[in-house]
Amino acid sequence: MASLHVSPISLSARLKFLTDIFKTRDNGRTIFSALLVLVLGAYYISKKKQQGKFISNLSEVGSVSGRTRLEDEFDIIVVGGGTSGCALAVRLSEDSSIRVLLLEAGGSGRALPFSRMPAGSGRLFRSNHVFPLYTVPQVFAKDKKIFWPRAKLLGGCSSINAQMAQYGAPEDYDEWARHIGDDSWSWKHFQKYFRKFEKYIPDARYPEVDASVRGNSGPVRVGYFNTVSKTAKAFVESCIRTGIPFTPDFNGPKGTLGTNRIMTYVDQNYERVSSESAYLTPDVLARPNLKVAVNATATRILFENVDGEIRAVGVEYASSALGTRYCSRARREVILSAGAVHSPHILLLSGVGPAEQLKAHSIPVVKDLPGVGANLVDHCVFDIGFKDKHNDFPLIVKAKGPLDVLKIISSMIQYSVLGIGGPLAMNFGEYAAFVRSDDPTLFPPVEFPKQLEDSTSSENSPDLEIFTTPFAYKDHGATLFDVFTRALHVYLLRPNSRGTITLKSANAFDFPIINPNYLQSSDDVEKLMRGVKLCLRIAQQEPLRSYIDYSSGRSDLDQELHRKSDEELRELVRERVETVYHPTSTCRMAPMDQDGVVDSDLRVYGIKGLRVCDASFFPWIVSGHTAGACFAAAEKLADLIKTGLCCLNCNAFQHSTVTSFRVHSTDPLTHRWHDTFVGGRCCHLHLSVSVKAMVLLRRSLENNLLNFGT
């Protein structure tokens, strides 16, 4: 039985959340007045949560172009405080000798009640906290322009997504490693970085989960704290009866294929775990070597020719199109973490990309790199809605009468006052199934004779994901139904179709042209059609069937969809295809002659001091949800950079006459003495060397403060 524990984290900032909710309701004044009495007491007795400092006055970290101050120089500048960017900046700043600036175009996601609350993120899609992007008309999808929301917040899309913690298939990363020729990206080696960011505590309700392969001390809480609808398990039972096996953990040693409840990025306080909330804690924000500037849109990367080589030396940014342009300089590196739309956009604006495109917009060519903005791929989805036979859904979205008003008040009290979760702790993506479109059990060759190209990373990897939500919606949640509904959704995990991000103009505040080229490949249409047919079979299988009203005569729902022919379903796929918000691969990690933009260390080809770390570098899109790979890549790159700095510092001693000396490390990872150098050789491969100590020693040598003899 859940204890009635009142969480200070939940209460202290939620009064504004309550007012925001009820300003949108009918009879809002009456509801608000009644509820205010209930929450004021709890609100005032709870301590206000400590907030870290974000910098909104950009002159504190940047100079007006042409004027450089010492305080505007950083070792590393991270552009974009999204899923990867927050993690990367925080890990790098663990070394107090590395001065880091994180630039974010928006503000804090953590400050927004609708972001913190698992059920609320859809309310942000059409707010000023999200870039209101649209694709160009999709030629192969009935010329439809598709809404493409991308977060304009710290935490990036981890602050607005459905919080589903599935990482793709292990073989996806083996494929990355083979393609780039670097085994450190293989699952065997890369999985340690998933464990590094994870914090999973064994859950007695799910004893099948192998906790030994999950991280238990990372900053990102994963688990089963979200609320799920009472009937959601019916989906899994119907999947099993349809021929989809049960799997104990989509991220476990038994592989991705199968069906089960999906883990979420929701913590024990029933709040979203975003990159911001996990990494940018108040203690971290208090670090003197980390500055986080908000409302700072990067307009271009600054380059210089250093000893005949092009080098990234800083970033120009502004708070608005007409605002003052500020510049900060990077002594070592600039890292783009602005996402699969904005990272290539910033490169193009800076003169890095296809030369002809740059010249067409009168942008001086810094580096002709044809792969920038190419290879855009996204998971496309088909939504299927049914009328609920029992008119049962715990979260009332729109009040129709006094009873609904009471249910809304009850939900708010459970979540904001009692701290026990309730309906507002639903993330909506509850249970899932991962399958292959060529599985002969699910798609018998007699019924599905067409041979399709295998676009998966291995025979154990899926190319379709089906998930269930406790209500149906249209237009990304902007349109709901006036009856109780439930829904199934299927999306294509490994599309063949590829699109582009290109410049609209040379103005950084003009959104780029987005063309994902949905369904360009006929195989994509066929696979998605197969997924729709599988959804319809699952929906007709007990026990899920008993929750669906097949007698409903509503033409705007799909109770008759199973009567359509294959060709009719293909046409519906083209008509109704949407995004599931996972764009990748526009700054691809690949050989340069294969449209590669970055190498295996995520360094941009032909430019010193510039890297890309976000979903845009993915060689191929993963067979699942993209946030986990973004977290893990940031953890990997941070280790790589810090190790590189260690080696760089060690090089200062390579030609010294030092025989040996000892360094005392106050690094929390070591807390002990080490023989750091022997005969002038770096021992960091064998010992846990403190990067901080190395940097301090190097600087001491540079300042002639230390003199060693043999």
BAVO-167103 format. One line per 5 residues: for each residue z, x, y of C-alpha. Coordinates in Angstrom, 1 decimal. Each point is the difference from the previous one (the first is absolute). Example, Ala and Ser with C-alpha at 12.3 -4.5 7.8 and 13.67 -1.06 7.14 Angstrom:
<nodes>
7.8 12.3 -4.5; -0.7 1.4 3.4 $
</nodes>
This chain:
<nodes>
0.0 0.0 0.0; -1.0 1.4 3.4; 3.0 0.9 2.2; 0.1 -1.3 3.5; -0.2 3.4 1.7 $
-0.8 -0.1 3.7; -2.2 2.9 0.7; 0.5 1.6 3.5; -3.6 1.3 -0.3; -1.3 -3.5 -0.4 $
2.2 -1.7 2.6; 0.1 2.3 2.9; -3.6 -0.4 1.1; -0.9 -3.4 -1.2; 1.0 -2.3 2.8 $
-3.3 0.6 1.7; -1.7 -0.5 -3.4; 1.5 -3.5 -0.2; -1.1 -1.0 3.4; -3.5 1.3 -0.7 $
-0.1 -2.1 -3.2; 1.1 -3.2 1.5; -2.0 0.2 3.2; -3.0 -0.7 -2.2; 1.5 -3.0 -1.8 $
-0.2 -3.7 0.9; 3.4 -1.2 1.3; 0.7 3.7 0.7; 2.7 -0.6 2.6; 2.1 -2.2 -2.3 $
-0.3 2.4 -2.9; 0.7 3.0 2.1; 3.1 -1.5 1.6; 1.5 -0.9 -3.3; -0.8 3.3 -1.5 $
1.2 2.0 2.9; 3.5 -1.2 -0.4; 0.0 1.2 -3.6; -1.4 3.5 0.7; 1.6 1.0 3.3 $
3.4 0.8 -1.5; -1.5 2.2 -2.7; -2.3 1.6 2.5; 2.8 1.0 2.4; 2.3 1.4 -2.6 $
-2.7 2.2 -1.6; -0.5 3.4 1.6; -3.3 0.6 1.6; -2.0 2.2 -2.2; -0.5 3.6 1.2 $
-3.5 0.5 1.3; -1.8 3.3 0.2; -1.8 1.0 3.1; -3.7 -0.5 0.4; -1.8 1.4 2.9 $
-2.0 -2.5 2.0; -0.4 2.2 3.2; -2.8 2.2 -1.2; 0.6 2.5 2.8; 3.1 1.1 -2.0 $
-2.2 1.5 -2.7; -3.4 0.5 1.7; -1.6 1.4 3.1; -2.7 -1.5 2.1; -3.3 1.7 -1.2 $
-0.2 3.6 1.2; 3.7 0.5 0.6; 2.0 1.4 -2.9; 3.8 0.3 -0.2; 2.0 1.7 -2.6 $
1.6 -3.3 -1.0; -3.4 -1.4 -0.8; -0.7 2.5 -2.7; 0.8 -0.7 -3.6; -0.5 1.7 -3.3 $
-1.6 -3.0 -1.6; -1.3 -3.3 1.5; -0.3 -3.0 -2.4; -2.4 -2.7 1.3; 1.0 -3.4 -1.3 $
3.4 -1.1 -1.0; -1.2 -2.0 -3.0; 0.9 0.1 -3.7; -0.9 3.7 -0.4; 0.7 1.1 3.6 $
3.7 -0.9 0.2; 0.7 1.6 -3.4; -1.9 3.1 1.0; 1.6 0.5 3.4; 3.5 -0.5 -1.4 $
-0.5 2.4 -3.0; -1.4 2.7 2.3; 2.8 -0.4 2.5; 2.6 0.6 -2.7; -0.6 3.7 0.9 $
1.6 0.2 3.4; -2.2 2.9 1.0; -3.1 -2.2 -0.2; -0.5 -2.1 3.2; -1.8 -3.2 -0.9 $
-1.5 -2.8 2.2; -0.9 -3.3 -1.5; -2.4 -2.2 2.0; -0.2 -3.7 -0.7; -2.3 -2.5 1.7 $
2.5 -2.9 -0.4; 3.8 -0.4 0.1; 2.7 -0.4 -2.6; -0.7 -2.2 -3.0; 3.7 0.1 -0.9 $
0.8 -1.7 3.3; -2.0 -3.1 -1.0; 1.8 -2.7 -2.0; -3.3 -1.2 -1.6; -0.6 3.5 -1.3 $
3.5 0.6 -1.4; 0.0 -3.4 -1.7; -2.1 0.1 -3.2; -1.4 -3.5 0.6; -0.9 0.5 3.6 $
-2.7 2.7 0.2; -2.9 -2.5 0.0; 1.3 -1.2 3.4; -0.9 3.4 1.4; -3.7 0.0 -1.1 $
-1.2 -1.6 3.3; 2.5 1.5 2.3; -0.2 2.9 2.4; 1.6 2.2 -2.6; -3.2 0.0 -2.1 $
-3.4 1.3 0.9; -2.2 -3.2 -0.1; -2.9 1.6 -1.8; -3.0 -1.8 -1.5; -2.8 1.3 -2.2 $
-3.7 -0.4 1.0; -1.7 -2.9 -1.7; 0.0 0.8 -3.7; -3.6 -0.2 -1.2; 0.9 -0.5 -3.7 $
2.8 -2.5 0.8; -1.8 -2.8 1.8; 0.0 2.0 3.3; 3.7 -0.7 0.5; 2.1 2.0 2.4 $
3.3 0.8 -1.7; 3.3 0.4 1.8; 1.4 3.6 -0.6; 3.5 0.2 1.3; 1.4 3.6 0.3 $
3.6 0.6 1.1; 0.7 1.3 3.5; 3.6 0.9 -0.8; 2.2 2.8 -1.3; -0.2 -0.3 -3.7 $
-3.6 -1.0 0.2; -1.2 -2.5 -2.6; 3.2 0.6 -1.9; 1.6 -2.1 2.8; -2.3 -3.0 -0.6 $
-1.1 0.2 -3.6; 1.1 -2.1 -3.0; 2.4 2.7 -1.1; -1.4 0.3 -3.6; 1.0 3.4 -1.4 $
-2.7 0.8 -2.5; -1.7 3.4 0.3; -3.4 -0.3 -1.8; -0.7 1.6 -3.4; 1.1 3.5 -1.0 $
-3.6 0.9 -0.9; -1.1 -0.8 3.6; 1.7 3.2 1.1; -1.4 2.0 -2.9; -3.4 -1.1 1.3 $
0.9 1.2 3.5; 1.0 3.4 -1.5; -3.2 0.4 -1.9; -2.2 -0.9 2.9; 1.6 2.4 2.5 $
0.8 2.7 -2.6; 3.7 0.2 0.7; 2.4 -0.9 -2.8; 2.9 -0.6 2.4; -1.5 -3.4 0.6 $
0.1 -1.0 -3.7; 2.6 -2.5 -1.1; 1.8 2.7 -2.0; 0.8 1.8 3.2; -0.4 -2.6 2.8 $
2.5 -2.5 -1.6; 3.0 2.1 1.1; -0.8 -1.1 3.6; 0.2 -3.7 -1.0; 3.4 0.8 -1.4 $
0.9 1.9 3.1; -0.4 -3.0 2.3; 1.3 -2.6 -2.5; 3.5 -1.4 -0.3; 0.2 -2.2 -3.1 $
3.3 -1.0 -1.4; -0.1 -1.5 -3.5; 0.1 -3.8 0.0; 1.8 -1.7 -2.9; -2.5 -2.9 0.2 $
-2.8 2.4 -0.8; 1.2 2.4 -2.7; -3.6 0.8 -1.1; -0.6 2.0 3.1; 0.3 3.7 -0.8 $
2.2 1.3 2.8; -0.5 3.6 -1.1; -3.5 0.0 1.4; 1.0 -1.5 3.3; 1.5 1.8 3.0 $
3.7 -0.9 0.7; 0.8 1.8 3.2; -3.0 -0.4 2.4; 0.0 -1.9 3.3; -2.3 -2.8 -1.2 $
1.9 -2.7 -1.9; -2.0 -1.7 -2.7; 1.2 -2.7 -2.4; 0.3 -3.7 -0.5; 2.0 -1.2 3.0 $
-2.6 -2.5 1.3; 0.4 -3.7 -0.8; -2.5 -1.5 -2.4; -0.8 -3.6 -0.6; 1.6 -1.7 -3.0 $
-3.3 -0.7 -1.6; -1.6 3.5 0.5; 0.8 1.1 -3.6; -2.4 -2.7 -1.2; -2.8 2.3 1.2 $
1.0 2.8 -2.3; 0.4 -2.3 -3.0; -3.4 -1.5 0.6; -1.5 3.5 0.4; 1.4 1.1 -3.3 $
-1.3 -3.1 -1.7; -3.4 0.7 1.6; -0.1 3.4 -1.6; 1.5 2.3 2.7; 2.8 2.1 -1.5 $
3.5 0.3 1.6; 0.7 3.4 1.6; 3.6 1.1 0.9; -1.0 1.8 3.2; -3.4 0.3 1.7 $
1.0 3.5 1.1; 1.5 1.0 -3.3; -1.0 2.3 -2.9; -1.8 -2.9 -1.9; -2.6 -0.2 2.7 $
-1.2 -2.6 2.5; -1.8 -2.6 -2.2; 2.0 -3.2 -0.6; 2.1 -2.6 1.7; 3.5 -0.2 1.4 $
2.0 -0.4 3.2; -0.9 2.5 2.6; 2.5 2.3 1.6; 0.3 -0.2 3.8; 0.9 2.0 3.1 $
2.9 -2.3 0.7; 3.6 1.5 0.1; 3.4 -1.3 -1.0; 0.4 -1.6 3.4; -3.1 -2.1 -0.7 $
-1.9 1.8 2.8; -3.4 1.7 -0.1; -0.1 3.7 -0.7; -2.7 1.4 2.3; -0.8 3.6 0.6 $
1.9 -0.3 3.3; 3.1 -1.5 -1.4; 0.1 2.4 -3.0; -0.7 3.2 1.9; 0.7 -0.5 3.7 $
3.7 -0.6 -0.3; 2.3 0.4 3.0; 1.2 3.4 -1.3; -3.5 1.2 -0.3; -1.0 -1.2 3.4 $
2.9 1.9 1.4; -1.6 3.3 -1.1; -0.7 2.1 3.1; -3.2 1.4 -1.6; -1.6 -3.5 -0.6 $
-1.5 -2.1 2.8; -1.4 -3.5 -0.7; -2.2 -1.3 2.8; -0.9 -3.7 -0.2; -2.8 -1.9 1.8 $
-2.0 3.2 -0.1; -3.7 -0.5 -1.1; -1.7 3.2 -0.9; -3.3 0.3 1.9; -1.2 3.3 -1.4 $
0.9 3.2 -1.7; -0.1 3.1 2.3; -1.9 3.1 -1.3; -0.3 3.6 1.0; -2.2 2.8 -1.3 $
2.4 2.7 -1.2; -1.5 3.2 -1.2; -3.3 -1.7 -0.8; 1.7 -2.9 -1.9; 0.5 -3.6 1.1 $
3.7 -0.8 0.1; 1.9 -3.3 0.7; 2.5 0.8 2.7; 1.3 -3.3 1.1; -0.4 -3.7 0.6 $
-0.9 -2.2 3.0; 1.5 -3.5 0.0; 0.8 -2.9 2.3; 1.9 -3.3 0.0; -3.0 -2.1 1.0 $
-3.7 0.2 0.8; 0.7 0.5 3.7; 3.2 2.0 -0.4; 0.6 3.6 0.8; -1.3 2.5 -2.7 $
2.7 2.3 -1.2; -0.4 3.1 -2.1; 2.3 1.8 -2.5; -0.8 3.3 -1.6; 0.4 0.9 -3.6 $
0.8 3.6 -0.7; -0.8 -0.3 -3.7; -1.6 -3.3 -1.1; -1.1 -3.5 0.9; 0.2 -2.5 -2.9 $
-1.8 -3.3 0.2; 1.9 -2.8 -1.7; -1.5 -3.0 1.8; -1.5 -1.8 -3.0; -3.4 -0.5 -1.5 $
-1.3 -1.7 3.1; 1.5 2.1 2.8; 0.1 3.5 -1.5; -3.8 0.1 -0.3; -0.3 -1.7 3.4 $
2.1 2.7 1.7; -2.0 2.7 -1.7; -3.2 -1.6 1.3; 1.3 -0.4 3.5; 1.0 3.7 -0.1 $
-3.5 1.2 -1.0; 0.6 0.4 -3.7; -2.4 -2.0 -2.2; -3.8 -0.7 -0.5; -1.7 1.9 2.8 $
-2.6 -2.7 0.7; 2.6 -2.7 0.4; 2.0 2.2 2.4; -3.0 0.8 2.1; -1.0 -3.7 0.2 $
3.3 -0.5 1.8; -0.2 3.1 2.1; 2.9 1.6 -1.8; -0.2 3.8 -0.2; -0.3 1.1 -3.6 $
2.9 2.2 -1.0; -0.8 -0.1 -3.8; -2.8 -1.8 -1.7; 1.8 -1.6 -2.9; -2.1 -2.9 -1.5 $
2.8 -1.3 -2.2; 2.2 -1.2 2.9; 0.1 -3.8 -0.1; -2.1 -0.1 -3.2; 1.0 -1.2 -3.5 $
2.2 -2.9 1.3; 1.2 -2.0 -2.9; 2.5 -2.9 -0.1; 1.5 -2.4 -2.6; -1.7 -3.4 0.4 $
1.8 -3.1 -1.1; -0.8 -3.6 -1.1; 2.8 -2.6 0.6; 0.4 -3.1 -2.2; 2.3 -2.8 1.1 $
1.4 -3.0 -1.9; 2.2 -3.0 0.9; 3.5 0.5 -1.4; 0.7 -2.8 -2.5; 3.7 0.0 0.7 $
0.0 0.3 3.8; 2.4 2.9 -0.3; 0.1 3.0 2.3; 3.3 1.3 1.3; -1.3 1.3 3.3 $
-1.0 -2.7 2.4; -2.7 1.3 2.3; -0.4 -3.1 2.2; 2.6 -2.7 0.4; -1.2 -3.5 -0.6 $
3.4 -1.8 0.1; 3.8 0.3 0.1; 0.2 1.3 -3.6; -2.5 2.8 0.8; 2.0 0.9 3.1 $
3.2 0.3 -2.2; -1.9 2.2 -2.4; -1.1 2.3 2.8; 3.5 0.2 1.3; 1.3 0.8 -3.5 $
-2.6 2.8 -0.4; 1.0 1.5 3.3; 3.7 -0.1 -0.8; -0.5 1.6 -3.4; -2.0 2.8 1.4 $
1.5 0.7 3.4; 3.6 -1.1 -0.3; 1.0 0.2 -3.7; -2.2 3.0 -0.8; -1.0 -1.3 -3.4 $
-3.8 0.1 0.4; -1.2 -3.5 -0.9; -3.6 -1.2 0.7; -0.5 2.2 3.1; 0.4 3.1 -2.3 $
-3.3 -1.0 -1.8; -2.8 2.4 0.3; -2.4 -2.6 -1.6; -1.8 2.6 -2.3; 2.3 -0.7 -2.9 $
-1.6 0.7 -3.4; -3.2 1.7 -0.8; -2.4 1.0 -2.8; -2.3 3.0 -0.2; -3.1 -0.3 -2.2 $
-3.4 1.5 -0.7; -3.1 -2.1 0.6; -1.5 1.4 -3.3; 3.0 -0.9 -2.2; -1.6 -1.7 -3.0 $
3.2 -2.1 -0.6; -0.2 -1.5 3.5; -3.7 0.1 0.5; -1.7 -0.4 -3.4; -3.5 1.7 -0.1 $
-1.5 -3.3 -1.3; 1.1 -1.8 3.2; -0.4 3.0 2.3; -3.0 2.0 -1.3; -0.9 1.9 3.1 $
0.9 3.7 -0.1; 1.7 1.1 3.3; 0.5 3.4 1.3; 3.5 1.3 -0.8; 1.4 1.0 3.4 $
3.6 0.6 -1.2; 1.6 3.4 -0.3; 0.5 -0.3 -3.7; 0.0 -2.4 -2.9; 3.7 -0.7 0.6 $
-0.5 -0.9 3.7; -0.6 -3.5 1.3; -2.7 -1.3 2.3; 1.5 -3.4 0.7; 3.4 -1.1 1.3 $
1.2 -3.6 -0.1; 3.1 -1.0 1.8; 1.8 -3.3 0.6; 1.5 -1.4 3.2; 2.2 -3.1 0.3 $
-2.3 -1.7 2.5; -3.7 0.0 0.9; -1.5 1.0 3.4; -3.2 0.6 1.8; -1.1 2.3 2.8 $
2.7 2.6 -0.7; 2.8 -2.5 0.2; -1.1 -1.6 3.3; -1.0 -3.2 -1.9; 2.5 -1.6 -2.3 $
-0.3 -3.2 -2.0; 1.9 -3.3 0.7; 1.0 -0.3 -3.6; 2.0 2.2 -2.4; -2.3 2.6 -1.5 $
0.0 3.2 -2.2; -2.7 2.6 -0.3; -1.5 2.7 -2.1; -1.9 2.9 1.6; -2.3 2.6 -1.6 $
-1.3 3.1 1.5; -2.4 2.8 -0.9; 1.9 3.2 -0.4; -3.0 2.4 -0.3; -3.0 -1.3 2.0 $
-3.3 1.8 -0.1; -0.9 -1.2 3.5; 0.5 2.5 2.8; 0.0 -0.5 3.8; 0.6 1.8 3.3 $
2.1 0.4 3.0; -2.2 0.9 3.0; 0.4 0.2 3.8; -0.6 -3.0 2.2; 0.3 2.2 3.1 $
1.6 3.2 1.2; 3.0 -2.0 1.4; 3.1 0.6 -2.2; 1.2 -3.5 0.7; -3.2 -1.7 -1.3 $
0.5 -0.8 -3.7; -2.4 1.7 -2.3; -2.7 -1.8 -2.0; 1.4 -1.0 -3.4; -2.5 -0.7 -2.8 $
1.6 0.1 -3.5; -3.2 -1.3 -1.5; 1.8 -2.4 -2.3; -1.9 -1.0 -3.2; -3.0 2.2 0.7 $
0.2 0.9 -3.7; -0.9 -2.8 -2.3; 2.5 1.3 -2.5; 2.7 -0.6 2.6; -1.0 -3.7 0.1 $
-0.1 -0.2 -3.8; 3.4 1.6 -0.5; 1.6 -2.2 2.6; -1.6 -3.1 -1.5; 1.5 1.0 -3.4 $
3.4 0.4 1.7; -0.3 -3.5 1.4; -0.8 -1.4 -3.4; 3.0 1.8 -1.5; 2.2 -1.5 2.7 $
-1.2 -3.5 -0.8; 0.7 0.6 -3.7; 3.5 1.2 0.8; 0.6 -3.1 2.2; -1.0 -2.3 -2.9 $
2.3 1.7 -2.4; 3.6 -1.3 -0.5; 2.5 0.3 1.4; -1.8 0.6 3.4; -2.3 -3.0 -0.6 $
3.0 -2.4 0.2; 0.6 1.1 3.6; -3.5 -0.7 1.2; -1.2 -3.5 1.0; -3.4 -0.2 -1.6 $
-0.3 -3.6 1.0; -0.1 0.8 3.7; -3.2 -1.1 1.7; 0.2 2.5 2.9; -3.2 1.7 0.7 $
1.7 2.9 1.8; 1.8 1.1 -3.1; -1.2 1.4 -3.3; 1.1 -2.3 -2.8; -3.7 -0.6 -0.9 $
-1.1 3.6 0.3; 0.0 0.6 -3.7; -2.9 -2.5 -0.3; -2.3 2.2 2.1; -2.8 2.0 -1.6 $
0.0 3.8 0.1; -2.7 0.0 2.7; 1.9 -2.5 2.1; 3.1 2.2 -0.3; -2.0 3.1 1.1 $
-1.1 -1.9 3.1; 3.6 -1.0 0.7; 1.1 3.6 -0.4; -2.6 1.0 2.7; 1.2 -2.9 2.2 $
3.7 0.5 -0.3; 0.6 3.7 -0.5; 2.7 1.5 2.2; 1.9 3.3 0.5; 3.3 0.8 -1.6 $
0.6 2.6 2.7; -0.5 3.3 -2.0; -2.8 2.0 1.8; -0.3 3.6 -1.1; -2.2 3.1 -0.3 $
-1.6 0.3 3.5; 1.2 3.7 0.3; -0.5 0.7 -3.7; 1.5 2.9 -1.8; -3.1 1.3 -1.7 $
-2.4 3.0 0.0; -1.6 0.3 3.3; -3.5 -0.5 -1.5; 1.2 -3.4 -1.4; 0.9 -1.5 3.3 $
3.4 1.7 -0.1; 2.1 0.2 3.2; 3.1 1.8 -1.2; 0.7 2.5 -2.8; 2.7 -0.1 -2.6 $
2.6 1.0 2.6; -1.2 -2.9 2.3; -1.5 2.5 2.5; -3.0 -1.2 1.9; -3.0 2.1 -0.9 $
-1.0 2.5 2.6; 2.9 -0.5 2.3; 3.3 2.0 0.0; 3.3 -1.8 0.5; -1.2 -3.5 -0.7 $
0.8 -2.2 -3.0; -0.1 -3.6 -1.0; 2.7 -1.7 -2.1; -0.3 -3.8 -0.5; -2.1 -2.3 -2.2 $
-3.2 1.2 1.6; 0.1 3.3 -2.1; 0.1 -1.8 -3.4; -3.0 1.2 -2.0; -0.1 -3.4 -1.7 $
2.1 -3.1 0.7; 2.9 -0.3 -2.4; 0.2 -2.7 -2.6; 2.7 -1.9 1.7; 2.0 0.1 3.2 $
-0.5 2.9 2.4; 3.4 0.5 1.7; 1.5 2.0 -2.8; -2.8 2.6 0.0; 0.4 0.3 3.8 $
3.7 0.7 -0.3; -0.6 2.5 -2.8; -2.8 1.8 1.8; 2.2 0.4 3.1; 2.8 1.5 -2.1 $
-2.5 2.4 -1.7; -1.5 1.1 3.3; 3.4 0.6 1.6; 0.9 2.2 -2.9; -3.3 1.8 0.3 $
0.3 0.7 3.7; 3.6 1.1 -0.2; -0.8 2.4 -2.9; -3.0 1.3 2.0; 2.3 0.7 2.9 $
2.4 1.8 -2.3; -2.9 2.2 -1.2; -1.1 0.6 3.5; 3.4 1.1 1.0; 0.2 2.2 -3.1 $
-3.2 1.7 1.0; 1.8 1.4 3.1; 2.0 2.2 -2.4; -2.9 1.0 -2.4; -0.5 3.4 1.8 $
3.6 0.6 1.0; 2.1 2.8 -1.4; 2.6 -2.5 -1.2; 1.2 0.7 -3.5; 2.2 -3.0 -0.2 $
2.3 -2.2 2.0; 1.8 -3.2 -0.4; -0.3 -3.3 2.0; 2.7 -2.6 0.3; -1.5 -3.4 -0.1 $
1.7 -3.1 1.6; -2.8 -2.1 -1.3; 1.6 -3.0 -1.9; -2.4 0.6 -2.9; 1.3 3.5 -0.7 $
3.6 0.6 1.3; 0.1 3.4 -1.5; -1.0 3.6 0.4; -3.3 1.3 -1.2; -1.7 3.4 -0.4 $
-3.0 -1.1 2.1; -2.1 3.1 0.0; -0.3 2.8 -2.4; -2.3 2.9 0.9; -1.6 -2.1 2.7 $
-1.1 -2.7 -2.4; 0.7 -3.7 0.5; 2.0 -1.6 -2.8; -0.4 -3.6 1.0; -1.8 -0.8 -3.2 $
3.2 0.7 -1.9; 2.7 -0.8 2.4; 0.8 -2.9 2.2; -0.7 1.7 3.3; 1.0 -1.7 3.3 $
-3.0 -0.4 2.2; 2.4 -0.2 2.9; 1.4 3.4 -0.8; -3.4 1.5 -0.3; -1.2 -1.3 3.3 $
3.2 1.2 1.8; -0.5 3.5 -1.5; -3.6 0.2 1.0; 0.8 -1.0 3.5; 2.8 2.6 0.1 $
-2.4 2.7 -1.1; -2.6 -1.2 2.6; 2.7 0.3 2.7; 1.0 3.5 -1.2; 3.5 -1.2 -0.7 $
0.1 1.4 -3.5; -0.7 3.5 -1.2; 0.0 0.8 -3.6; -0.2 3.5 -1.7; -0.5 1.1 -3.5 $
</nodes>
